[in-house]
Amino acid sequence: MADNKILVVDDEEDILELVRYNLAREGYKVVCAASGEEALNKAESEPFDLIVLDLMLPGIDGLGVAQKLKTKPKTRHIPIIMLTAKGEEADIVTGLELGADDYVTKPFSPRILTARVKAVIRRKVQKEVDDSSIVQIYELEIDPGKRRVLAKGLYVELTFTEFQILYLLARRPGWVFTRFKIVDSIRGDDYPVTDRSVDVQIVGLRKKLGPCGKYIETVRGVGYRFREI
């Protein structure tokens, strides 16, 4: 952890100091920026393991910063946690679709933010999961090679799309997937589907999984995630 360096971006000095203090206390190296322009300059001039990014910034806002970071080879791999005000659901969805990894709404608990930071960094350093790997999580076993799902030892028959959604979510517990990301991941950009059809698939999937369906969590106004271990 001592080697992990985090860039914190917020134009409110008290929030900037609050985040800096709590992350530094956990042993992270913290660099601060008070504007989008400053954040971009620092992200391009030195390496970071994570960026905590406020969306409401003067000049280039947080979404603009995220978009620029994700389009540059030098910075697109850096995970981003967005800081958002309540009621900014549209911005949250946009940020996640731009490539942000997670979000925390203001006002926030420093403990929750720190936990999210730890989780994102932990996921970053984990090896990429092989597409053919069997996923065993909670009482579920998901075998992509045989396209077989066992819930508490019992076989569950799923449609192609249901299986793809479950495998996508279960491979990345805790990650928030927007409906757009789910569609893009399982079918590609050209698949004609609506937000509503994703919701219908989730309802059917939960029903078939029985008690294990509770591990698929709804993130209100944003999308879905598999409960983090």
C-alpha positions in Angstrom: 0.0 0.0 0.0 2.9 2.3 0.8 3.8 2.4 -2.9 0.2 3.3 -4.1 -0.1 6.9 -5.2 -3.5 8.5 -5.5 -4.5 11.8 -7.2 -7.4 13.5 -5.4 -9.2 16.2 -7.5 -11.7 18.6 -5.9 -12.1 22.4 -5.9 -13.4 22.5 -2.3 -10.4 22.9 0.0 -12.1 21.3 3.0 -13.1 18.2 1.1 -9.7 18.0 -0.6 -8.0 18.0 2.9 -10.5 15.5 4.3 -9.8 13.0 1.6 -6.1 13.6 1.6 -5.9 13.2 5.4 -7.8 9.9 5.5 -6.0 8.3 2.6 -2.6 9.4 3.9 -3.5 7.9 7.3 -4.0 4.6 5.5 -0.5 4.8 4.1 -1.3 6.0 0.6 0.9 8.7 -1.1 -1.6 11.5 -2.0 -1.3 14.3 -4.5 -4.0 17.0 -4.7 -5.4 19.0 -7.6 -8.0 21.8 -7.4 -9.1 21.9 -11.0 -9.5 19.7 -14.1 -6.7 21.3 -15.9 -4.3 20.7 -13.0 -5.5 17.1 -12.7 -4.8 16.4 -16.3 -1.3 18.0 -16.1 -0.4 15.9 -13.0 -1.8 12.7 -14.4 0.3 13.0 -17.5 3.5 14.0 -15.7 3.6 11.3 -13.0 2.2 7.8 -12.5 -0.8 7.2 -10.3 -2.5 4.0 -9.1 -5.9 5.7 -8.7 -7.7 9.0 -9.2 -10.5 10.3 -6.9 -12.3 12.7 -9.1 -15.0 15.3 -8.2 -17.4 15.8 -11.1 -18.3 19.4 -10.3 -15.1 21.3 -11.2 -14.4 24.7 -12.6 -13.2 24.8 -16.2 -13.0 21.2 -17.4 -15.5 19.3 -15.3 -14.9 15.8 -13.9 -16.6 14.1 -16.8 -14.4 16.0 -19.2 -11.3 15.0 -17.2 -12.4 11.4 -17.2 -13.0 11.4 -20.9 -9.6 12.9 -21.7 -7.8 10.5 -19.3 -9.5 7.4 -20.9 -8.5 8.4 -24.4 -4.8 8.8 -23.7 -2.6 5.6 -23.7 -0.6 7.0 -20.8 -3.5 7.5 -18.5 -6.4 5.3 -19.7 -5.4 2.4 -17.4 -5.7 4.5 -14.2 -8.8 3.6 -12.2 -11.2 6.4 -11.3 -13.5 6.8 -8.4 -16.0 9.7 -8.9 -17.2 12.0 -6.2 -20.8 13.1 -7.0 -23.5 15.1 -5.4 -26.8 13.3 -4.7 -29.2 13.5 -7.6 -26.5 13.3 -10.3 -27.6 9.9 -11.5 -27.2 10.9 -15.2 -23.7 12.0 -14.6 -22.9 8.8 -12.7 -24.1 6.7 -15.6 -22.1 8.8 -18.0 -19.0 8.6 -15.9 -19.2 4.8 -15.6 -19.7 4.5 -19.3 -16.7 6.7 -19.9 -14.7 4.1 -17.9 -14.8 5.2 -14.3 -14.6 2.2 -11.9 -16.8 3.4 -9.0 -18.5 6.4 -7.4 -19.2 7.9 -3.9 -21.9 10.4 -3.3 -21.5 13.5 -1.2 -21.8 13.9 1.7 -19.7 10.8 2.2 -18.2 8.8 5.0 -14.4 8.9 4.9 -14.4 5.2 5.9 -16.6 4.3 3.0 -14.4 6.2 0.6 -11.3 4.5 2.0 -13.0 1.1 1.6 -13.9 1.9 -2.0 -10.3 3.0 -2.7 -8.9 -0.2 -1.2 -11.4 -2.3 -3.2 -10.5 -0.6 -6.5 -6.8 -0.9 -6.0 -7.1 -4.5 -5.0 -9.0 -5.2 -8.2 -6.4 -3.3 -10.2 -3.5 -5.5 -9.0 -5.3 -8.8 -9.4 -4.4 -10.7 -12.5 -6.9 -10.6 -15.3 -9.4 -13.4 -15.1 -9.1 -15.9 -17.9 -12.3 -16.0 -20.0 -12.4 -19.8 -19.6 -12.0 -19.8 -15.8 -14.7 -21.3 -13.6 -16.1 -18.8 -11.2 -16.9 -20.0 -7.7 -18.5 -17.3 -5.5 -20.9 -17.7 -2.6 -23.0 -20.8 -3.3 -22.6 -20.4 -7.1 -20.3 -22.2 -9.6 -20.2 -20.8 -13.1 -18.5 -22.8 -15.8 -18.2 -20.9 -19.1 -16.7 -23.8 -20.9 -19.7 -26.1 -20.2 -22.0 -23.1 -19.9 -23.2 -24.6 -16.7 -24.4 -22.9 -13.5 -24.8 -24.6 -10.1 -26.6 -22.8 -7.4 -26.2 -24.5 -4.0 -25.2 -27.6 -5.9 -28.3 -27.6 -8.1 -28.2 -27.1 -11.9 -29.8 -23.9 -13.1 -30.9 -23.7 -16.8 -30.2 -20.2 -18.2 -30.7 -18.6 -21.6 -27.6 -17.4 -23.4 -28.1 -13.8 -22.4 -28.8 -14.7 -18.8 -25.7 -16.7 -18.6 -23.6 -13.9 -20.1 -25.0 -11.3 -17.7 -24.4 -13.6 -14.6 -20.8 -14.4 -15.7 -20.0 -10.8 -16.4 -21.2 -9.6 -13.0 -19.8 -12.5 -11.0 -16.3 -12.1 -12.4 -16.1 -8.6 -11.1 -17.9 -8.6 -7.7 -18.4 -5.0 -6.5 -18.1 -3.4 -9.9 -21.0 -1.3 -11.0 -22.1 -2.1 -14.6 -24.5 0.3 -16.3 -27.2 -1.2 -18.6 -25.2 0.1 -21.6 -22.1 -1.7 -20.4 -24.0 -4.9 -19.9 -25.4 -4.8 -23.4 -22.0 -3.8 -24.9 -20.2 -6.6 -23.1 -22.6 -9.4 -23.9 -23.7 -8.5 -27.4 -21.6 -5.7 -28.8 -22.5 -2.2 -29.9 -24.9 -3.2 -32.6 -27.3 -5.3 -30.5 -30.7 -3.5 -30.5 -31.7 -3.5 -26.9 -33.3 -1.1 -24.4 -32.6 -0.4 -20.7 -35.9 -2.1 -20.0 -34.9 -5.4 -21.7 -31.8 -5.6 -19.5 -34.0 -5.1 -16.4 -36.3 -8.0 -17.7 -33.2 -10.2 -18.1 -32.1 -9.5 -14.5 -35.6 -10.2 -13.1 -35.6 -13.6 -14.9 -32.1 -14.4 -13.8 -32.8 -13.6 -10.2 -35.9 -15.8 -10.2 -34.0 -18.8 -11.7 -31.2 -18.4 -9.2 -33.6 -18.6 -6.3 -31.9 -17.6 -3.0 -28.7 -16.9 -4.9 -30.5 -14.2 -6.9 -30.0 -11.8 -3.9 -26.3 -11.5 -4.9 -27.2 -9.4 -7.9 -27.7 -6.0 -6.6 -29.5 -3.0 -8.2 -27.7 0.3 -8.1 -30.6 2.7 -8.3 -30.5 4.9 -11.3 -27.3 3.4 -12.5 -27.3 -0.3 -13.2 -26.3 -3.6 -11.5 -23.4 -5.2 -9.6 -22.7 -8.6 -8.0 -22.4 -8.3 -4.2 -18.7 -7.9 -3.2 -17.2 -10.7 -1.2 
